[in-house]
Structure formats: structure tokens, C-alpha cells
Amino acid sequence: MPDGDGIELLDFLRNSNDTRLKFMKFIMITGANDKILKAMDNGAHNIIHKPFTPETILKKVELIFN
């Protein structure tokens, strides 16, 4: 992303005054292992590692909604 990274975007969304975002689930996609803990600490519900398959996305979504 040209103006920041996913962690910054997650922080922005989590700190927003938009009450709809308080109930939203976030799955972060990353290729950097050093971002995993920071993403989880900042409110990500799950992580998908690059490269990934469509099946991986479906499994991660199922995990956070079941």
C-alpha cells in the first residue's frame, strides 16, 4: 500500500468512531512473519500467510465465524 501498511490501516479502523467497525472481523494477509504478532495484538482475528490458496481463505473465514 503506498501510504502505509496493513497494521496502520487496522489501527485506523479499530480506532474509528464508526460504531459499525467495532463488530467487524479482520483477517490480515501478510508475507512478513514479523507482522503476525503485531496484527493479532492490534485486533486482527486471523492471519493468512502468502502465498495462499482460495481454500485457505475459506478455512480462515470459517474459523472466525464458527
PDB file of N, CA, C, O and CB in Angstrom:
ATOM      1  N   MET A   1       0.850  -1.169   0.000  1.00  0.00           N
ATOM      2  CA  MET A   1       0.000   0.000   0.000  1.00  0.00           C
ATOM      3  C   MET A   1       0.897   1.233   0.000  1.00  0.00           C
ATOM      4  O   MET A   1       1.860   1.298   0.764  1.00  0.00           O
ATOM      5  CB  MET A   1      -0.968  -0.003   1.222  1.00  0.00           C
ATOM      6  N   PRO A   2       0.597   2.184  -0.827  1.00  0.00           N
ATOM      7  CA  PRO A   2       1.513   3.320  -0.984  1.00  0.00           C
ATOM      8  C   PRO A   2       1.587   4.269   0.216  1.00  0.00           C
ATOM      9  O   PRO A   2       2.613   4.918   0.419  1.00  0.00           O
ATOM     10  CB  PRO A   2       1.111   4.099  -2.179  1.00  0.00           C
ATOM     11  N   ASP A   3       0.527   4.359   1.005  1.00  0.00           N
ATOM     12  CA  ASP A   3       0.516   5.345   2.091  1.00  0.00           C
ATOM     13  C   ASP A   3       0.617   4.735   3.479  1.00  0.00           C
ATOM     14  O   ASP A   3       0.318   5.415   4.462  1.00  0.00           O
ATOM     15  CB  ASP A   3      -0.729   6.162   2.011  1.00  0.00           C
ATOM     16  N   GLY A   4       1.023   3.490   3.594  1.00  0.00           N
ATOM     17  CA  GLY A   4       1.124   2.848   4.901  1.00  0.00           C
ATOM     18  C   GLY A   4       1.093   1.350   4.726  1.00  0.00           C
ATOM     19  O   GLY A   4       1.296   0.834   3.628  1.00  0.00           O
ATOM     20  N   ASP A   5       0.836   0.656   5.818  1.00  0.00           N
ATOM     21  CA  ASP A   5       0.757  -0.797   5.737  1.00  0.00           C
ATOM     22  C   ASP A   5      -0.546  -1.275   6.375  1.00  0.00           C
ATOM     23  O   ASP A   5      -1.326  -0.475   6.890  1.00  0.00           O
ATOM     24  CB  ASP A   5       1.979  -1.454   6.428  1.00  0.00           C
ATOM     25  N   GLY A   6      -0.766  -2.558   6.336  1.00  0.00           N
ATOM     26  CA  GLY A   6      -1.999  -3.132   6.867  1.00  0.00           C
ATOM     27  C   GLY A   6      -2.175  -2.912   8.355  1.00  0.00           C
ATOM     28  O   GLY A   6      -3.302  -2.764   8.827  1.00  0.00           O
ATOM     29  N   ILE A   7      -1.082  -2.887   9.102  1.00  0.00           N
ATOM     30  CA  ILE A   7      -1.153  -2.657  10.543  1.00  0.00           C
ATOM     31  C   ILE A   7      -1.679  -1.245  10.808  1.00  0.00           C
ATOM     32  O   ILE A   7      -2.518  -1.045  11.686  1.00  0.00           O
ATOM     33  CB  ILE A   7       0.241  -2.859  11.206  1.00  0.00           C
ATOM     34  N   GLU A   8      -1.188  -0.283  10.054  1.00  0.00           N
ATOM     35  CA  GLU A   8      -1.669   1.097  10.213  1.00  0.00           C
ATOM     36  C   GLU A   8      -3.150   1.205   9.838  1.00  0.00           C
ATOM     37  O   GLU A   8      -3.913   1.906  10.502  1.00  0.00           O
ATOM     38  CB  GLU A   8      -0.831   2.063   9.345  1.00  0.00           C
ATOM     39  N   LEU A   9      -3.544   0.515   8.785  1.00  0.00           N
ATOM     40  CA  LEU A   9      -4.950   0.523   8.391  1.00  0.00           C
ATOM     41  C   LEU A   9      -5.822  -0.120   9.468  1.00  0.00           C
ATOM     42  O   LEU A   9      -6.890   0.398   9.795  1.00  0.00           O
ATOM     43  CB  LEU A   9      -5.133  -0.207   7.055  1.00  0.00           C
ATOM     44  N   LEU A  10      -5.373  -1.235  10.012  1.00  0.00           N
ATOM     45  CA  LEU A  10      -6.115  -1.897  11.085  1.00  0.00           C
ATOM     46  C   LEU A  10      -6.243  -0.982  12.298  1.00  0.00           C
ATOM     47  O   LEU A  10      -7.321  -0.889  12.885  1.00  0.00           O
ATOM     48  CB  LEU A  10      -5.428  -3.213  11.484  1.00  0.00           C
ATOM     49  N   ASP A  11      -5.168  -0.307  12.680  1.00  0.00           N
ATOM     50  CA  ASP A  11      -5.206   0.652  13.794  1.00  0.00           C
ATOM     51  C   ASP A  11      -6.228   1.759  13.522  1.00  0.00           C
ATOM     52  O   ASP A  11      -7.016   2.119  14.396  1.00  0.00           O
ATOM     53  CB  ASP A  11      -3.805   1.268  14.026  1.00  0.00           C
ATOM     54  N   PHE A  12      -6.202   2.289  12.304  1.00  0.00           N
ATOM     55  CA  PHE A  12      -7.136   3.351  11.934  1.00  0.00           C
ATOM     56  C   PHE A  12      -8.584   2.868  12.046  1.00  0.00           C
ATOM     57  O   PHE A  12      -9.435   3.564  12.601  1.00  0.00           O
ATOM     58  CB  PHE A  12      -6.847   3.842  10.503  1.00  0.00           C
ATOM     59  N   LEU A  13      -8.855   1.683  11.521  1.00  0.00           N
ATOM     60  CA  LEU A  13     -10.221   1.151  11.562  1.00  0.00           C
ATOM     61  C   LEU A  13     -10.666   0.841  12.985  1.00  0.00           C
ATOM     62  O   LEU A  13     -11.805   1.126  13.358  1.00  0.00           O
ATOM     63  CB  LEU A  13     -10.323  -0.107  10.707  1.00  0.00           C
ATOM     64  N   ARG A  14      -9.781   0.263  13.775  1.00  0.00           N
ATOM     65  CA  ARG A  14     -10.120  -0.085  15.165  1.00  0.00           C
ATOM     66  C   ARG A  14     -10.342   1.158  16.032  1.00  0.00           C
ATOM     67  O   ARG A  14     -11.116   1.110  16.988  1.00  0.00           O
ATOM     68  CB  ARG A  14      -9.010  -0.946  15.776  1.00  0.00           C
ATOM     69  N   ASN A  15      -9.680   2.256  15.712  1.00  0.00           N
ATOM     70  CA  ASN A  15      -9.808   3.482  16.498  1.00  0.00           C
ATOM     71  C   ASN A  15     -10.826   4.465  15.919  1.00  0.00           C
ATOM     72  O   ASN A  15     -10.962   5.588  16.404  1.00  0.00           O
ATOM     73  CB  ASN A  15      -8.465   4.157  16.604  1.00  0.00           C
ATOM     74  N   SER A  16     -11.529   4.037  14.891  1.00  0.00           N
ATOM     75  CA  SER A  16     -12.522   4.891  14.255  1.00  0.00           C
ATOM     76  C   SER A  16     -13.730   5.097  15.166  1.00  0.00           C
ATOM     77  O   SER A  16     -14.024   4.258  16.017  1.00  0.00           O
ATOM     78  CB  SER A  16     -12.962   4.289  12.919  1.00  0.00           C
ATOM     79  N   ASN A  17     -14.410   6.191  14.986  1.00  0.00           N
ATOM     80  CA  ASN A  17     -15.642   6.466  15.721  1.00  0.00           C
ATOM     81  C   ASN A  17     -16.854   5.794  15.082  1.00  0.00           C
ATOM     82  O   ASN A  17     -17.959   5.865  15.620  1.00  0.00           O
ATOM     83  CB  ASN A  17     -15.873   7.966  15.806  1.00  0.00           C
ATOM     84  N   ASP A  18     -16.655   5.146  13.944  1.00  0.00           N
ATOM     85  CA  ASP A  18     -17.743   4.451  13.250  1.00  0.00           C
ATOM     86  C   ASP A  18     -18.072   3.173  14.031  1.00  0.00           C
ATOM     87  O   ASP A  18     -17.290   2.223  14.032  1.00  0.00           O
ATOM     88  CB  ASP A  18     -17.349   4.119  11.756  1.00  0.00           C
ATOM     89  N   THR A  19     -19.205   3.157  14.679  1.00  0.00           N
ATOM     90  CA  THR A  19     -19.565   2.025  15.549  1.00  0.00           C
ATOM     91  C   THR A  19     -19.745   0.720  14.782  1.00  0.00           C
ATOM     92  O   THR A  19     -19.633  -0.355  15.372  1.00  0.00           O
ATOM     93  CB  THR A  19     -20.842   2.340  16.303  1.00  0.00           C
ATOM     94  N   ARG A  20     -20.021   0.788  13.478  1.00  0.00           N
ATOM     95  CA  ARG A  20     -20.155  -0.443  12.681  1.00  0.00           C
ATOM     96  C   ARG A  20     -18.844  -1.228  12.647  1.00  0.00           C
ATOM     97  O   ARG A  20     -18.854  -2.456  12.558  1.00  0.00           O
ATOM     98  CB  ARG A  20     -20.599  -0.107  11.245  1.00  0.00           C
ATOM     99  N   LEU A  21     -17.731  -0.524  12.716  1.00  0.00           N
ATOM    100  CA  LEU A  21     -16.427  -1.184  12.640  1.00  0.00           C
ATOM    101  C   LEU A  21     -16.078  -1.949  13.911  1.00  0.00           C
ATOM    102  O   LEU A  21     -15.206  -2.817  13.883  1.00  0.00           O
ATOM    103  CB  LEU A  21     -15.353  -0.165  12.357  1.00  0.00           C
ATOM    104  N   LYS A  22     -16.736  -1.646  15.013  1.00  0.00           N
ATOM    105  CA  LYS A  22     -16.446  -2.324  16.280  1.00  0.00           C
ATOM    106  C   LYS A  22     -16.798  -3.809  16.221  1.00  0.00           C
ATOM    107  O   LYS A  22     -16.240  -4.618  16.962  1.00  0.00           O
ATOM    108  CB  LYS A  22     -17.209  -1.656  17.422  1.00  0.00           C
ATOM    109  N   PHE A  23     -17.729  -4.157  15.331  1.00  0.00           N
ATOM    110  CA  PHE A  23     -18.188  -5.543  15.228  1.00  0.00           C
ATOM    111  C   PHE A  23     -17.598  -6.279  14.032  1.00  0.00           C
ATOM    112  O   PHE A  23     -17.875  -7.462  13.835  1.00  0.00           O
ATOM    113  CB  PHE A  23     -19.688  -5.578  15.144  1.00  0.00           C
ATOM    114  N   MET A  24     -16.793  -5.594  13.239  1.00  0.00           N
ATOM    115  CA  MET A  24     -16.220  -6.181  12.040  1.00  0.00           C
ATOM    116  C   MET A  24     -15.057  -7.099  12.388  1.00  0.00           C
ATOM    117  O   MET A  24     -14.262  -6.798  13.278  1.00  0.00           O
ATOM    118  CB  MET A  24     -15.763  -5.089  11.080  1.00  0.00           C
ATOM    119  N   LYS A  25     -14.963  -8.217  11.682  1.00  0.00           N
ATOM    120  CA  LYS A  25     -13.857  -9.162  11.851  1.00  0.00           C
ATOM    121  C   LYS A  25     -12.804  -8.856  10.780  1.00  0.00           C
ATOM    122  O   LYS A  25     -13.137  -8.571   9.630  1.00  0.00           O
ATOM    123  CB  LYS A  25     -14.357 -10.657  11.749  1.00  0.00           C
ATOM    124  N   PHE A  26     -11.541  -8.921  11.175  1.00  0.00           N
ATOM    125  CA  PHE A  26     -10.446  -8.614  10.255  1.00  0.00           C
ATOM    126  C   PHE A  26      -9.518  -9.809  10.111  1.00  0.00           C
ATOM    127  O   PHE A  26      -9.058 -10.380  11.100  1.00  0.00           O
ATOM    128  CB  PHE A  26      -9.660  -7.389  10.738  1.00  0.00           C
ATOM    129  N   ILE A  27      -9.252 -10.176   8.869  1.00  0.00           N
ATOM    130  CA  ILE A  27      -8.258 -11.201   8.543  1.00  0.00           C
ATOM    131  C   ILE A  27      -7.154 -10.489   7.774  1.00  0.00           C
ATOM    132  O   ILE A  27      -7.394  -9.896   6.723  1.00  0.00           O
ATOM    133  CB  ILE A  27      -8.884 -12.403   7.701  1.00  0.00           C
ATOM    134  N   MET A  28      -5.959 -10.556   8.306  1.00  0.00           N
ATOM    135  CA  MET A  28      -4.818  -9.895   7.677  1.00  0.00           C
ATOM    136  C   MET A  28      -4.097 -10.891   6.769  1.00  0.00           C
ATOM    137  O   MET A  28      -3.978 -12.072   7.093  1.00  0.00           O
ATOM    138  CB  MET A  28      -3.845  -9.321   8.751  1.00  0.00           C
ATOM    139  N   ILE A  29      -3.618 -10.392   5.627  1.00  0.00           N
ATOM    140  CA  ILE A  29      -2.821 -11.187   4.698  1.00  0.00           C
ATOM    141  C   ILE A  29      -1.417 -10.621   4.715  1.00  0.00           C
ATOM    142  O   ILE A  29      -1.225  -9.422   4.513  1.00  0.00           O
ATOM    143  CB  ILE A  29      -3.425 -11.179   3.248  1.00  0.00           C
ATOM    144  N   THR A  30      -0.432 -11.478   4.955  1.00  0.00           N
ATOM    145  CA  THR A  30       0.951 -10.997   5.044  1.00  0.00           C
ATOM    146  C   THR A  30       1.938 -12.045   4.542  1.00  0.00           C
ATOM    147  O   THR A  30       1.675 -13.247   4.568  1.00  0.00           O
ATOM    148  CB  THR A  30       1.288 -10.613   6.487  1.00  0.00           C
ATOM    149  N   GLY A  31       3.063 -11.552   4.094  1.00  0.00           N
ATOM    150  CA  GLY A  31       4.177 -12.404   3.748  1.00  0.00           C
ATOM    151  C   GLY A  31       5.320 -12.216   4.726  1.00  0.00           C
ATOM    152  O   GLY A  31       6.358 -12.869   4.619  1.00  0.00           O
ATOM    153  N   ALA A  32       5.119 -11.316   5.683  1.00  0.00           N
ATOM    154  CA  ALA A  32       6.169 -10.980   6.646  1.00  0.00           C
ATOM    155  C   ALA A  32       5.845 -11.571   8.009  1.00  0.00           C
ATOM    156  O   ALA A  32       4.855 -11.190   8.634  1.00  0.00           O
ATOM    157  CB  ALA A  32       6.342  -9.452   6.753  1.00  0.00           C
ATOM    158  N   ASN A  33       6.666 -12.492   8.470  1.00  0.00           N
ATOM    159  CA  ASN A  33       6.428 -13.130   9.770  1.00  0.00           C
ATOM    160  C   ASN A  33       6.499 -12.152  10.937  1.00  0.00           C
ATOM    161  O   ASN A  33       5.860 -12.372  11.966  1.00  0.00           O
ATOM    162  CB  ASN A  33       7.429 -14.236   9.987  1.00  0.00           C
ATOM    163  N   ASP A  34       7.266 -11.078  10.789  1.00  0.00           N
ATOM    164  CA  ASP A  34       7.400 -10.125  11.893  1.00  0.00           C
ATOM    165  C   ASP A  34       6.145  -9.287  12.109  1.00  0.00           C
ATOM    166  O   ASP A  34       6.050  -8.581  13.113  1.00  0.00           O
ATOM    167  CB  ASP A  34       8.574  -9.213  11.640  1.00  0.00           C
ATOM    168  N   LYS A  35       5.195  -9.346  11.207  1.00  0.00           N
ATOM    169  CA  LYS A  35       3.945  -8.572  11.334  1.00  0.00           C
ATOM    170  C   LYS A  35       2.833  -9.354  12.025  1.00  0.00           C
ATOM    171  O   LYS A  35       1.818  -8.769  12.405  1.00  0.00           O
ATOM    172  CB  LYS A  35       3.467  -8.130   9.963  1.00  0.00           C
ATOM    173  N   ILE A  36       3.003 -10.650  12.193  1.00  0.00           N
ATOM    174  CA  ILE A  36       1.925 -11.501  12.692  1.00  0.00           C
ATOM    175  C   ILE A  36       1.493 -11.113  14.103  1.00  0.00           C
ATOM    176  O   ILE A  36       0.311 -10.849  14.327  1.00  0.00           O
ATOM    177  CB  ILE A  36       2.357 -12.953  12.671  1.00  0.00           C
ATOM    178  N   LEU A  37       2.400 -11.074  15.037  1.00  0.00           N
ATOM    179  CA  LEU A  37       2.045 -10.749  16.421  1.00  0.00           C
ATOM    180  C   LEU A  37       1.489  -9.343  16.537  1.00  0.00           C
ATOM    181  O   LEU A  37       0.543  -9.106  17.288  1.00  0.00           O
ATOM    182  CB  LEU A  37       3.256 -10.900  17.329  1.00  0.00           C
ATOM    183  N   LYS A  38       2.067  -8.416  15.803  1.00  0.00           N
ATOM    184  CA  LYS A  38       1.584  -7.040  15.857  1.00  0.00           C
ATOM    185  C   LYS A  38       0.149  -6.966  15.330  1.00  0.00           C
ATOM    186  O   LYS A  38      -0.683  -6.258  15.898  1.00  0.00           O
ATOM    187  CB  LYS A  38       2.510  -6.106  15.044  1.00  0.00           C
ATOM    188  N   ALA A  39      -0.141  -7.681  14.262  1.00  0.00           N
ATOM    189  CA  ALA A  39      -1.504  -7.689  13.720  1.00  0.00           C
ATOM    190  C   ALA A  39      -2.486  -8.280  14.717  1.00  0.00           C
ATOM    191  O   ALA A  39      -3.572  -7.735  14.912  1.00  0.00           O
ATOM    192  CB  ALA A  39      -1.555  -8.476  12.406  1.00  0.00           C
ATOM    193  N   MET A  40      -2.123  -9.380  15.344  1.00  0.00           N
ATOM    194  CA  MET A  40      -3.010 -10.009  16.322  1.00  0.00           C
ATOM    195  C   MET A  40      -3.190  -9.107  17.545  1.00  0.00           C
ATOM    196  O   MET A  40      -4.292  -8.998  18.082  1.00  0.00           O
ATOM    197  CB  MET A  40      -2.456 -11.384  16.747  1.00  0.00           C
ATOM    198  N   ASP A  41      -2.116  -8.466  17.980  1.00  0.00           N
ATOM    199  CA  ASP A  41      -2.209  -7.540  19.115  1.00  0.00           C
ATOM    200  C   ASP A  41      -3.088  -6.330  18.801  1.00  0.00           C
ATOM    201  O   ASP A  41      -3.709  -5.757  19.696  1.00  0.00           O
ATOM    202  CB  ASP A  41      -0.817  -7.071  19.520  1.00  0.00           C
ATOM    203  N   ASN A  42      -3.134  -5.947  17.525  1.00  0.00           N
ATOM    204  CA  ASN A  42      -3.906  -4.778  17.122  1.00  0.00           C
ATOM    205  C   ASN A  42      -5.336  -5.118  16.710  1.00  0.00           C
ATOM    206  O   ASN A  42      -6.059  -4.251  16.220  1.00  0.00           O
ATOM    207  CB  ASN A  42      -3.211  -4.080  15.989  1.00  0.00           C
ATOM    208  N   GLY A  43      -5.748  -6.361  16.900  1.00  0.00           N
ATOM    209  CA  GLY A  43      -7.154  -6.681  16.683  1.00  0.00           C
ATOM    210  C   GLY A  43      -7.499  -7.538  15.497  1.00  0.00           C
ATOM    211  O   GLY A  43      -8.680  -7.734  15.211  1.00  0.00           O
ATOM    212  N   ALA A  44      -6.503  -8.064  14.786  1.00  0.00           N
ATOM    213  CA  ALA A  44      -6.820  -8.989  13.694  1.00  0.00           C
ATOM    214  C   ALA A  44      -7.371 -10.280  14.294  1.00  0.00           C
ATOM    215  O   ALA A  44      -6.896 -10.742  15.331  1.00  0.00           O
ATOM    216  CB  ALA A  44      -5.557  -9.279  12.808  1.00  0.00           C
ATOM    217  N   HIS A  45      -8.364 -10.850  13.645  1.00  0.00           N
ATOM    218  CA  HIS A  45      -8.963 -12.079  14.140  1.00  0.00           C
ATOM    219  C   HIS A  45      -8.254 -13.318  13.622  1.00  0.00           C
ATOM    220  O   HIS A  45      -8.360 -14.394  14.212  1.00  0.00           O
ATOM    221  CB  HIS A  45     -10.414 -12.130  13.761  1.00  0.00           C
ATOM    222  N   ASN A  46      -7.537 -13.167  12.524  1.00  0.00           N
ATOM    223  CA  ASN A  46      -6.766 -14.280  11.978  1.00  0.00           C
ATOM    224  C   ASN A  46      -5.774 -13.729  10.975  1.00  0.00           C
ATOM    225  O   ASN A  46      -5.847 -12.564  10.584  1.00  0.00           O
ATOM    226  CB  ASN A  46      -7.690 -15.345  11.319  1.00  0.00           C
ATOM    227  N   ILE A  47      -4.845 -14.578  10.563  1.00  0.00           N
ATOM    228  CA  ILE A  47      -3.784 -14.207   9.626  1.00  0.00           C
ATOM    229  C   ILE A  47      -3.746 -15.228   8.502  1.00  0.00           C
ATOM    230  O   ILE A  47      -3.898 -16.427   8.736  1.00  0.00           O
ATOM    231  CB  ILE A  47      -2.401 -14.119  10.340  1.00  0.00           C
ATOM    232  N   ILE A  48      -3.543 -14.749   7.288  1.00  0.00           N
ATOM    233  CA  ILE A  48      -3.302 -15.622   6.139  1.00  0.00           C
ATOM    234  C   ILE A  48      -1.896 -15.303   5.645  1.00  0.00           C
ATOM    235  O   ILE A  48      -1.553 -14.146   5.402  1.00  0.00           O
ATOM    236  CB  ILE A  48      -4.390 -15.418   4.995  1.00  0.00           C
ATOM    237  N   HIS A  49      -1.098 -16.343   5.502  1.00  0.00           N
ATOM    238  CA  HIS A  49       0.280 -16.185   5.028  1.00  0.00           C
ATOM    239  C   HIS A  49       0.324 -16.302   3.509  1.00  0.00           C
ATOM    240  O   HIS A  49      -0.361 -17.140   2.922  1.00  0.00           O
ATOM    241  CB  HIS A  49       1.211 -17.239   5.678  1.00  0.00           C
ATOM    242  N   LYS A  50       1.135 -15.458   2.880  1.00  0.00           N
ATOM    243  CA  LYS A  50       1.368 -15.553   1.443  1.00  0.00           C
ATOM    244  C   LYS A  50       2.436 -16.607   1.195  1.00  0.00           C
ATOM    245  O   LYS A  50       3.341 -16.743   2.018  1.00  0.00           O
ATOM    246  CB  LYS A  50       1.792 -14.176   0.844  1.00  0.00           C
ATOM    247  N   PRO A  51       2.377 -17.338   0.134  1.00  0.00           N
ATOM    248  CA  PRO A  51       1.265 -17.468  -0.801  1.00  0.00           C
ATOM    249  C   PRO A  51       0.139 -18.298  -0.176  1.00  0.00           C
ATOM    250  O   PRO A  51       0.378 -19.070   0.753  1.00  0.00           O
ATOM    251  CB  PRO A  51       1.741 -18.111  -2.122  1.00  0.00           C
ATOM    252  N   PHE A  52      -1.064 -18.141  -0.677  1.00  0.00           N
ATOM    253  CA  PHE A  52      -2.206 -18.849  -0.117  1.00  0.00           C
ATOM    254  C   PHE A  52      -3.124 -19.319  -1.240  1.00  0.00           C
ATOM    255  O   PHE A  52      -3.002 -18.893  -2.388  1.00  0.00           O
ATOM    256  CB  PHE A  52      -2.976 -17.951   0.874  1.00  0.00           C
ATOM    257  N   THR A  53      -4.030 -20.194  -0.882  1.00  0.00           N
ATOM    258  CA  THR A  53      -4.995 -20.726  -1.833  1.00  0.00           C
ATOM    259  C   THR A  53      -6.394 -20.232  -1.467  1.00  0.00           C
ATOM    260  O   THR A  53      -6.612 -19.773  -0.346  1.00  0.00           O
ATOM    261  CB  THR A  53      -4.946 -22.279  -1.859  1.00  0.00           C
ATOM    262  N   PRO A  54      -7.329 -20.320  -2.386  1.00  0.00           N
ATOM    263  CA  PRO A  54      -8.714 -19.965  -2.043  1.00  0.00           C
ATOM    264  C   PRO A  54      -9.257 -20.804  -0.878  1.00  0.00           C
ATOM    265  O   PRO A  54     -10.050 -20.313  -0.075  1.00  0.00           O
ATOM    266  CB  PRO A  54      -9.616 -20.141  -3.269  1.00  0.00           C
ATOM    267  N   GLU A  55      -8.833 -22.053  -0.792  1.00  0.00           N
ATOM    268  CA  GLU A  55      -9.268 -22.916   0.300  1.00  0.00           C
ATOM    269  C   GLU A  55      -8.797 -22.386   1.657  1.00  0.00           C
ATOM    270  O   GLU A  55      -9.510 -22.485   2.655  1.00  0.00           O
ATOM    271  CB  GLU A  55      -8.748 -24.337   0.084  1.00  0.00           C
ATOM    272  N   THR A  56      -7.597 -21.827   1.678  1.00  0.00           N
ATOM    273  CA  THR A  56      -7.073 -21.245   2.917  1.00  0.00           C
ATOM    274  C   THR A  56      -7.952 -20.089   3.379  1.00  0.00           C
ATOM    275  O   THR A  56      -8.250 -19.972   4.568  1.00  0.00           O
ATOM    276  CB  THR A  56      -5.623 -20.763   2.720  1.00  0.00           C
ATOM    277  N   ILE A  57      -8.365 -19.245   2.457  1.00  0.00           N
ATOM    278  CA  ILE A  57      -9.235 -18.121   2.813  1.00  0.00           C
ATOM    279  C   ILE A  57     -10.543 -18.636   3.399  1.00  0.00           C
ATOM    280  O   ILE A  57     -10.998 -18.143   4.431  1.00  0.00           O
ATOM    281  CB  ILE A  57      -9.514 -17.229   1.581  1.00  0.00           C
ATOM    282  N   LEU A  58     -11.146 -19.620   2.752  1.00  0.00           N
ATOM    283  CA  LEU A  58     -12.410 -20.169   3.251  1.00  0.00           C
ATOM    284  C   LEU A  58     -12.258 -20.752   4.650  1.00  0.00           C
ATOM    285  O   LEU A  58     -13.127 -20.556   5.500  1.00  0.00           O
ATOM    286  CB  LEU A  58     -12.932 -21.240   2.300  1.00  0.00           C
ATOM    287  N   LYS A  59     -11.163 -21.468   4.900  1.00  0.00           N
ATOM    288  CA  LYS A  59     -10.930 -22.052   6.222  1.00  0.00           C
ATOM    289  C   LYS A  59     -10.787 -20.970   7.297  1.00  0.00           C
ATOM    290  O   LYS A  59     -11.337 -21.102   8.391  1.00  0.00           O
ATOM    291  CB  LYS A  59      -9.676 -22.932   6.196  1.00  0.00           C
ATOM    292  N   LYS A  60     -10.054 -19.911   6.986  1.00  0.00           N
ATOM    293  CA  LYS A  60      -9.851 -18.839   7.957  1.00  0.00           C
ATOM    294  C   LYS A  60     -11.164 -18.115   8.263  1.00  0.00           C
ATOM    295  O   LYS A  60     -11.430 -17.768   9.414  1.00  0.00           O
ATOM    296  CB  LYS A  60      -8.806 -17.842   7.437  1.00  0.00           C
ATOM    297  N   VAL A  61     -11.975 -17.890   7.244  1.00  0.00           N
ATOM    298  CA  VAL A  61     -13.273 -17.242   7.459  1.00  0.00           C
ATOM    299  C   VAL A  61     -14.165 -18.140   8.315  1.00  0.00           C
ATOM    300  O   VAL A  61     -14.830 -17.659   9.232  1.00  0.00           O
ATOM    301  CB  VAL A  61     -13.966 -16.924   6.102  1.00  0.00           C
ATOM    302  N   GLU A  62     -14.181 -19.426   8.024  1.00  0.00           N
ATOM    303  CA  GLU A  62     -14.971 -20.360   8.819  1.00  0.00           C
ATOM    304  C   GLU A  62     -14.531 -20.352  10.290  1.00  0.00           C
ATOM    305  O   GLU A  62     -15.368 -20.411  11.191  1.00  0.00           O
ATOM    306  CB  GLU A  62     -14.852 -21.775   8.239  1.00  0.00           C
ATOM    307  N   LEU A  63     -13.237 -20.279  10.522  1.00  0.00           N
ATOM    308  CA  LEU A  63     -12.722 -20.266  11.892  1.00  0.00           C
ATOM    309  C   LEU A  63     -13.217 -19.090  12.713  1.00  0.00           C
ATOM    310  O   LEU A  63     -13.522 -19.251  13.894  1.00  0.00           O
ATOM    311  CB  LEU A  63     -11.229 -20.253  11.871  1.00  0.00           C
ATOM    312  N   ILE A  64     -13.303 -17.915  12.114  1.00  0.00           N
ATOM    313  CA  ILE A  64     -13.704 -16.757  12.912  1.00  0.00           C
ATOM    314  C   ILE A  64     -15.216 -16.613  13.034  1.00  0.00           C
ATOM    315  O   ILE A  64     -15.697 -15.858  13.879  1.00  0.00           O
ATOM    316  CB  ILE A  64     -13.129 -15.504  12.312  1.00  0.00           C
ATOM    317  N   PHE A  65     -15.969 -17.324  12.205  1.00  0.00           N
ATOM    318  CA  PHE A  65     -17.425 -17.216  12.282  1.00  0.00           C
ATOM    319  C   PHE A  65     -18.093 -18.449  12.868  1.00  0.00           C
ATOM    320  O   PHE A  65     -19.318 -18.489  12.974  1.00  0.00           O
ATOM    321  CB  PHE A  65     -17.983 -16.956  10.921  1.00  0.00           C
ATOM    322  N   ASN A  66     -17.341 -19.425  13.239  1.00  0.00           N
ATOM    323  CA  ASN A  66     -17.923 -20.636  13.879  1.00  0.00           C
ATOM    324  C   ASN A  66     -17.607 -20.671  15.346  1.00  0.00           C
ATOM    325  O   ASN A  66     -18.008 -21.604  16.042  1.00  0.00           O
ATOM    326  CB  ASN A  66     -17.402 -21.920  13.215  1.00  0.00           C
TER     327      ASN A  66
END
